Amino acid sequence: MSHSRSPATLCLIALALAAPGAAAAKILPEAERLAECLSLADWTLAAGEARRADVSKEEHANAAPAEATPQRAARLAAIEAVYRDRPGDLSDYIAAKLGACLRQGGHDLSDLAAKGCYDQTLWAGMFFASKRRGVALERLIEGYRGAGDGAAPLAGLAAAVYRSPQPEADFRRELFLGCVIR
């Protein structure tokens, strides 16, 4: 049985195997910290969209499936921040929150660069949705052909999503890790 792994995963595995003791122990917590920042961005986006749709904070907070206590606390904190801050521009708000989260973890990315990495994961999520709906990859890519040079990376990402045996959450997390770490 063969297992397909993304370049980000292979990089983390290679570093973990090559790094002696303490260095290897540092890599996995770093990946977890980056995944927490990705979750923060997702929760912030979902809360912002719920607030715009006039969903109450309580209703939105209670709509999530069961989750571990630390994860629930972090999600509720993100929801609380969105409803308290009432951001006018949700994209800029997410960029600032994500950039701060990454810098807190030792990654010196600007808010704009952090948001660019996050946006890639959102595109991947849309491609996974198309894949689940049975949209043919060729049909999906055809829509990007007339969009100019900026469409090539999206077509490549769509193809990677369609080829991937990974679940969406794992794919998005690895895509985010690869973007932030490079």
N, C-alpha and C positions, 0 to 999 in steps of 0.2 A: 504494500500500500504506500503510495507516495503522498507526501504532504507538501503543499505549495505555500511558501512563506514570502511575505513582502520583503523588499530591500531593507526597510526599517527594522523589521523583526530580525532578519539575518544579521544586521549590524549589531543590534543589541545582544543577540546570542553570541556572536563572535567576540564582542567586547567582554561579555560575562565569562566566556571560556578562557579568554586570553588574560584577563585581569586576575592577579592573585588576591585571595581572601577579601580584604577590606574594600578593594576597588570594585570587585564584582558585587559586593553587597550594596555599594553606592548606586550602581546602575539601575537595579530594579526599583528602589525607592524613587529615583529620578523619573523613571517611566510612570510610576504611580502618581507622582506629583503633577506631571504633565497631563495625565488622564484626568486628574481632578480639575485642572484648569479648563480642559475641554468640556467636562460636565458642567462646570460653572457657566460657561458660555451657553451651553444648551439650555440650562435652567433659566438663565437670564432672558434668552430669546423667547422661550415658552411663556415666561411670566409677562414679558412685554407684550406679546401678542394677545395673551389673555386679558391683560389690563385694557388694551386698545379695543377689545371686543366686549368691554364692560362686564367681564367675569369678575366676581368678587375675589378678593385675596384668599378668603377662607375656602371658597368653592374650588379655586385653582389649586390651593395647597392640598386639599383632600382628594383631588382627582387622580393622583399618582398611584401606581400599584405599590404593593408592599415593598419596603426596602430596608436595608440595614440602618440601624440607628444613626451612625455617624453620617451616612449619606443623606438620610432624611433631614438631619439637622443642617447640613450644608445647603441642601435644596431649599429648605424653608428660609434660611438666611438670605439666599439669592432672591427668593420671591419677596421677602420683606423689603429688601433693598430697592427692588424695582417699584413696588407699590409706594414706598416712602419717597423715593427720589423722583418718580414720575418723569422719566427722561423724555425729552422732546424728540431727540434723534436716537432711536434705539440702536442703530448701527454704531454710532460714535460711542454710545454708552457701553455696548458690548466690547468694543475695541479697548476702551479705557480699563474696564474690569479685567479683561483677558490679559492685556499688557502688564497690568499691575501684578496679576497672579503669576505670570511667567517670570517677571523680574524678581518677585519674592522667592521664587525657586532657583534663582541664579542665572536665568536666561536673559541676556541683554537684547531684547527685541523691542522695537518701537511698537506703539499701539497699532499703527497701520500694518506693520509686518505681521504682528500677532493675528490681527483680524484677517489678513490675507491667507494665513494658514488655516484659520477657522472656516473661512469661506469655501476653501477647497473641500472641506468635510461636508459642508452643506450641499455643494454640487454633487458629491458622491452620494449623499442621501437621496437626492432627487433621481439620480441614475439608478439607485437600488429600487426606488419606487417604480420607475419605468420597467425595470427588469421584472419585478413582481407582477406588474400588470400585463406582462407578456409582450411589451413593445419590442420589436426587433431592433437589434443594435444598429443595423444598417439604416433603418428608418430614423432612429434617434440621431445618428451622426449626420445624415443627410440634412437635417435641420440646421446644422452648424456650418455647412460648406459655404454658404453665401455670406457668412458673418465676418469674413476677413481673417487676418493672421491670428487674432485672439482666440479663434475657435479651435485651433489645432490642439492646445493643451486640454481643452474640454473634451474633444473627441478621444484623445488618448486616455483621459481619466474614465470616460464612459466605457471604453474598451476594457480597461483594467477592472472596472466594477463587474462587467459582464463575464469576464474570465475567472474572476475570483470565486473560490469555493467558501471563502470566509463569510461569517455573518456580518451584517452591516455595521454593528457596533465595533467589532474587532477591526474591520477594514478602516473605518473612520478614525479610530484611535491610532492605528499604525500610520495612517496618512498624516495625521496631526503630529505625531512624534517625529516622523521623518522630516517634515517641513521645519519644525522648531529646532531640531538638533543639527540640521545641515549647516 
